[in-house]
Amino acid sequence: MGDRYDLNINCTYCNYLNKDVWYAPTCSTDTFRCEKCKELNFINSDFKSMKIIDVSIDEVRKGFSNASMGTLTDIEVERICAEHLYEIQGESDTKIPQG
C-alpha cells in the first residue's frame, strides 16, 4: 500500500479542470477520463496529466516508486509497471505505436 491523493487536475487534451480525481499509483489508479472530452489521461509523479501515447515505462515506474512503501523487489516493480502500462494503453482510444 502506498500514498493516495485527491487532485484537481487539468485534462492534457482540452485543459478542462477535473475535480476530485483520485491518484494512487500503487493501486493502479494513475489515470482518469476527462469529464468534458472523455479522453483518458495519465497522471505522472509530478501530478501533471499526460497523453497516454506519451507515457513510458519510466513514467509508470516513477509514479509507482514515489508512492510505494518499498517492500517489493526491483523485478516485482518492473513486472507490475510493465503490466500496468500495457493495461492503460489498452484502455485508451488512441492507437499506441508499436516499436
N, C-alpha and C positions, 0 to 999 in steps of 0.2 A: 504494500500500500504506500502511496506517496501523497504529494501535495495536490490540493484541489483549489480552483479559483472560480469565482463568478465574474465575468468580464462584460464590459460594454465595448464592442469591437466593430470597426467598420468593415464592410464587405470589400474585398480586394477587386471585385468586378464592377460594382455600381456605387461604392462608397456609402451605402446606407448604414446607419448606426444600428446594429443589432444589440439589444439589451439583455442582460442576464444570461449570457452564454456560459455554459459550464465547461471548464477546461480542467481535465485530469488525465494527462498523457500516460500515466502508468495504468490507467483503466481503459486505454484506447479511446479516450474522449478528447481528441485534439482536432476535431473538425466540426463545422456547423454549416447548415444550409441557411443562406440569407433569407430573411423573412420577405424581402421585396422581390429579388430577382430569382430566388430559389437555387442559385449556384452553390456548389459545395466549396467551402473554404477550409484551408488548413491553418491551424494556429501554431506559430513557431515558438521557440523558447523565449523570445523577446516579447511575446504577447501581441504579435502582429499577424494579420491574416495574409495568406499566400494562395495563389492559384495552385490547384492540385498538380497541374502539369509541371510546376516549378519545384515541387517537393522532392528532395533527395533522401536517401537513406541516412545521410549525415544529419539532416534536419530532424527526422523522426528520432534518431538516436540521441541527439542533443536534448530534445524536449523530455524524452523518457529518462535520461540520465540525470537531468537537473531536478526532476521531481521525484526521483526514486530514493528509497532508503538505502540502496547499495547492497542489497542482500543476494543479488543474482551474480552469476559468473559472467564474464565478457561474452562467452559463447551463447549463454542463455539470452542476454540482452540483444545480441546481434540477430539471433533467430526470431525473437519476439518482434523486433523492429522491422525486419525484412518482411515477416508475415503481415504486419500491420500496414506497411507501405503498399504491399500488393492488394490488401483489402480496400484501402481508401482509394486507390487508383481504380478499382473495380466499381466503387460507388459513384464515381464521377461520370458525368455525361461527356466529359472531354476525353478524346482519344489520346492515350499516352503513347508517345513514340517508343518503339522497341529498339533496344540497342545494346 
